[in-house]
Amino acid sequence: MNEEVIKEKIKRNEIRINRHSDEIDELKIANIESKAELKALCENLNSLTSMLKWLIGTMITTLIGFFIFAIQKGIF
């Protein structure tokens, strides 16, 4: 009787370990997917930052050009 209880506990523990192993595998896969998405997001942010720098530079250049034009025409 004692051996039966021990065997049942061992079997139950093996089942638990296998379930935990499956859950760990799923978490690893999810982690890999998250890393890939995060890397793509960082690349997109770098691209967006570069575009914003160009936009701000263009706007400042246009504003300076407008002030030069306004001074030449006597608006200011």
C-alpha positions as a Markdown table, in Angstrom:
| # | Residue | x | y | z |
|---|---|---|---|---|
| 1 | Met | 0.0 | 0.0 | 0.0 |
| 2 | Asn | 2.8 | 2.4 | 0.8 |
| 3 | Glu | 4.5 | 1.7 | -2.5 |
| 4 | Glu | 1.3 | 2.4 | -4.3 |
| 5 | Val | 0.9 | 5.8 | -2.7 |
| 6 | Ile | 4.5 | 6.6 | -3.5 |
| 7 | Lys | 4.1 | 5.6 | -7.1 |
| 8 | Glu | 1.0 | 7.6 | -7.4 |
| 9 | Lys | 2.7 | 10.7 | -6.0 |
| 10 | Ile | 5.6 | 10.2 | -8.3 |
| 11 | Lys | 3.3 | 9.9 | -11.3 |
| 12 | Arg | 1.4 | 13.0 | -10.2 |
| 13 | Asn | 4.7 | 14.9 | -9.8 |
| 14 | Glu | 5.8 | 13.8 | -13.2 |
| 15 | Ile | 2.6 | 15.1 | -14.8 |
| 16 | Arg | 3.1 | 18.4 | -13.0 |
| 17 | Ile | 6.7 | 18.7 | -14.1 |
| 18 | Asn | 5.6 | 17.9 | -17.7 |
| 19 | Arg | 2.9 | 20.6 | -17.6 |
| 20 | His | 5.4 | 23.1 | -16.2 |
| 21 | Ser | 7.8 | 22.2 | -18.9 |
| 22 | Asp | 5.2 | 22.8 | -21.5 |
| 23 | Glu | 4.3 | 26.2 | -19.9 |
| 24 | Ile | 8.0 | 27.1 | -19.9 |
| 25 | Asp | 8.3 | 26.3 | -23.6 |
| 26 | Glu | 5.3 | 28.5 | -24.3 |
| 27 | Leu | 6.8 | 31.3 | -22.3 |
| 28 | Lys | 10.1 | 31.0 | -24.2 |
| 29 | Ile | 8.2 | 31.3 | -27.5 |
| 30 | Ala | 6.3 | 34.3 | -26.3 |
| 31 | Asn | 9.5 | 35.9 | -25.1 |
| 32 | Ile | 11.1 | 35.4 | -28.5 |
| 33 | Glu | 8.1 | 36.9 | -30.3 |
| 34 | Ser | 8.1 | 39.9 | -27.9 |
| 35 | Lys | 11.8 | 40.5 | -28.5 |
| 36 | Ala | 11.3 | 40.6 | -32.2 |
| 37 | Glu | 8.3 | 43.0 | -32.0 |
| 38 | Leu | 10.3 | 45.2 | -29.6 |
| 39 | Lys | 13.2 | 45.3 | -32.0 |
| 40 | Ala | 11.0 | 46.3 | -34.9 |
| 41 | Leu | 9.4 | 49.0 | -32.7 |
| 42 | Cys | 12.8 | 50.4 | -31.9 |
| 43 | Glu | 13.7 | 50.5 | -35.5 |
| 44 | Asn | 10.5 | 52.3 | -36.3 |
| 45 | Leu | 11.1 | 54.8 | -33.6 |
| 46 | Asn | 14.6 | 55.5 | -34.9 |
| 47 | Ser | 13.2 | 56.1 | -38.3 |
| 48 | Leu | 10.5 | 58.4 | -37.0 |
| 49 | Thr | 13.0 | 60.4 | -34.9 |
| 50 | Ser | 15.1 | 60.9 | -38.0 |
| 51 | Met | 12.1 | 62.1 | -40.0 |
| 52 | Leu | 11.1 | 64.5 | -37.2 |
| 53 | Lys | 14.6 | 66.0 | -37.2 |
| 54 | Trp | 14.4 | 66.6 | -40.9 |
| 55 | Leu | 11.0 | 68.1 | -40.5 |
| 56 | Ile | 12.1 | 70.5 | -37.8 |
| 57 | Gly | 15.2 | 71.5 | -39.8 |
| 58 | Thr | 13.0 | 72.2 | -42.8 |
| 59 | Met | 10.5 | 74.3 | -40.8 |
| 60 | Ile | 13.3 | 76.3 | -39.2 |
| 61 | Thr | 14.9 | 77.0 | -42.5 |
| 62 | Thr | 11.6 | 78.0 | -44.0 |
| 63 | Leu | 10.9 | 80.3 | -41.1 |
| 64 | Ile | 14.3 | 82.0 | -41.4 |
| 65 | Gly | 13.8 | 82.4 | -45.1 |
| 66 | Phe | 10.4 | 84.0 | -44.4 |
| 67 | Phe | 11.9 | 86.5 | -42.0 |
| 68 | Ile | 14.6 | 87.4 | -44.5 |
| 69 | Phe | 12.0 | 87.9 | -47.2 |
| 70 | Ala | 9.8 | 90.0 | -44.8 |
| 71 | Ile | 12.8 | 92.2 | -43.9 |
| 72 | Gln | 13.7 | 92.7 | -47.6 |
| 73 | Lys | 10.1 | 93.6 | -48.5 |
| 74 | Gly | 9.8 | 95.9 | -45.5 |
| 75 | Ile | 7.0 | 94.0 | -43.8 |
| 76 | Phe | 8.8 | 94.1 | -40.5 |
